[in-house]
Amino acid sequence: MSFCPTHSSMLVPREDRKTKTLRYACKLCSYSEPAQSSLVYRNQLKQQAEDILGSVSSALVDDPTLSRSDEVSCEECGHKTAVFFQSTATGMDCLPLVFICCNCGHKWVTGKEE
């Protein structure tokens, strides 16, 4: 983030139409400087798998539309039935499976990137 040396106002991105380059310019005066990068803003949506588990409700075990598996074992209670779904909220290249134990509500993720 850059600021005008005269007014201390934040410089905003502008196109130099003659050279077709990105510059940062002051709104209050004619000061401008060339941009160091063509990237103006980056919105990074990547979440860690642990962050996803905090936003998943244990009440999802009562959702009849979710898939169920009898072939997993809960790390907390050893129960063999869990509901699961693919999470797209991670921003990872893979789609990890989020499991919720039908007995104790414990949540875990498989398919995390290492």
C-alpha positions as CSV (number, residue, x, y, z in Angstrom):
1,M,0.0,0.0,0.0
2,S,1.4,3.4,-1.0
3,F,0.7,6.9,0.1
4,C,1.0,10.3,-1.5
5,P,4.1,12.1,-0.1
6,T,2.3,15.5,-0.1
7,H,-1.2,14.6,1.2
8,S,-0.6,11.3,2.9
9,S,-3.7,9.9,1.1
10,M,-3.7,6.3,-0.1
11,L,-2.8,5.9,-3.8
12,V,-5.4,4.3,-6.0
13,P,-4.7,2.1,-9.0
14,R,-5.0,3.8,-12.4
15,E,-4.1,2.9,-15.9
16,D,-1.6,5.0,-17.8
17,R,-3.5,5.0,-21.2
18,K,-0.5,6.1,-23.2
19,T,1.9,3.3,-22.0
20,K,-0.9,0.9,-21.0
21,T,0.7,0.3,-17.6
22,L,-0.6,0.2,-14.1
23,R,0.2,3.2,-11.9
24,Y,-0.8,4.3,-8.4
25,A,-2.1,7.9,-8.3
26,C,-3.2,10.4,-5.7
27,K,-6.9,11.5,-5.9
28,L,-6.0,15.0,-4.5
29,C,-3.0,15.9,-6.7
30,S,-1.2,14.8,-9.9
31,Y,1.3,12.6,-8.0
32,S,1.6,9.0,-9.4
33,E,4.1,6.2,-9.3
34,P,4.5,3.1,-11.3
35,A,3.1,-0.1,-9.8
36,Q,5.7,-2.7,-8.7
37,S,3.3,-5.5,-9.7
38,S,0.2,-5.8,-11.9
39,L,-1.6,-7.4,-9.0
40,V,-4.0,-4.9,-7.5
41,Y,-5.9,-7.2,-5.0
42,R,-5.6,-10.8,-4.0
43,N,-8.5,-12.5,-2.2
44,Q,-7.2,-15.7,-0.7
45,L,-10.0,-18.1,0.3
46,K,-7.9,-21.0,1.4
47,Q,-8.9,-22.5,4.8
48,Q,-7.2,-25.1,6.9
49,A,-9.1,-28.3,7.5
50,E,-9.1,-27.6,11.2
51,D,-10.9,-24.3,10.5
52,I,-13.6,-26.1,8.6
53,L,-14.4,-28.4,11.5
54,G,-15.2,-25.5,13.7
55,S,-17.9,-24.3,11.3
56,V,-19.5,-27.8,10.9
57,S,-22.4,-28.5,13.2
58,S,-22.6,-31.9,14.9
59,A,-26.4,-31.8,14.3
60,L,-25.7,-32.8,10.7
61,V,-25.8,-36.4,11.9
62,D,-29.6,-36.1,11.8
63,D,-29.7,-34.9,8.2
64,P,-31.2,-37.8,6.2
65,T,-29.8,-36.5,2.9
66,L,-26.1,-37.0,3.9
67,S,-24.3,-40.1,3.0
68,R,-23.5,-42.6,5.8
69,S,-20.6,-45.0,6.2
70,D,-20.4,-48.1,8.3
71,E,-16.8,-48.7,7.4
72,V,-15.1,-45.9,9.4
73,S,-14.2,-46.0,13.1
74,C,-14.5,-42.9,15.3
75,E,-11.2,-42.0,17.1
76,E,-13.1,-40.9,20.2
77,C,-15.7,-43.6,20.9
78,G,-14.9,-46.4,18.4
79,H,-18.4,-46.2,16.9
80,K,-18.6,-47.5,13.3
81,T,-21.2,-45.2,11.7
82,A,-20.6,-41.7,10.5
83,V,-22.2,-39.2,8.1
84,F,-19.8,-37.7,5.6
85,F,-19.7,-35.1,2.8
86,Q,-17.1,-33.4,0.6
87,S,-16.0,-30.0,1.7
88,T,-15.4,-27.4,-1.1
89,A,-14.6,-24.6,1.4
90,T,-10.9,-25.5,1.9
91,G,-9.5,-23.9,-1.2
92,M,-7.2,-27.0,-1.6
93,D,-6.7,-28.9,-4.8
94,C,-8.4,-31.9,-3.4
95,L,-11.9,-32.3,-1.9
96,P,-11.5,-33.6,1.6
97,L,-14.2,-35.7,3.2
98,V,-15.6,-34.4,6.5
99,F,-16.9,-37.2,8.8
100,I,-19.2,-36.8,11.8
101,C,-19.6,-39.7,14.2
102,C,-23.3,-40.6,14.6
103,N,-22.7,-41.7,18.3
104,C,-20.6,-38.9,19.9
105,G,-20.6,-36.1,17.2
106,H,-16.8,-36.1,16.9
107,K,-15.6,-34.5,13.6
108,W,-12.6,-35.4,11.5
109,V,-11.3,-34.8,7.9
110,T,-9.7,-37.2,5.5
111,G,-7.8,-36.4,2.3
112,K,-6.0,-33.4,3.7
113,E,-3.0,-32.1,1.8
114,E,0.2,-32.8,3.7
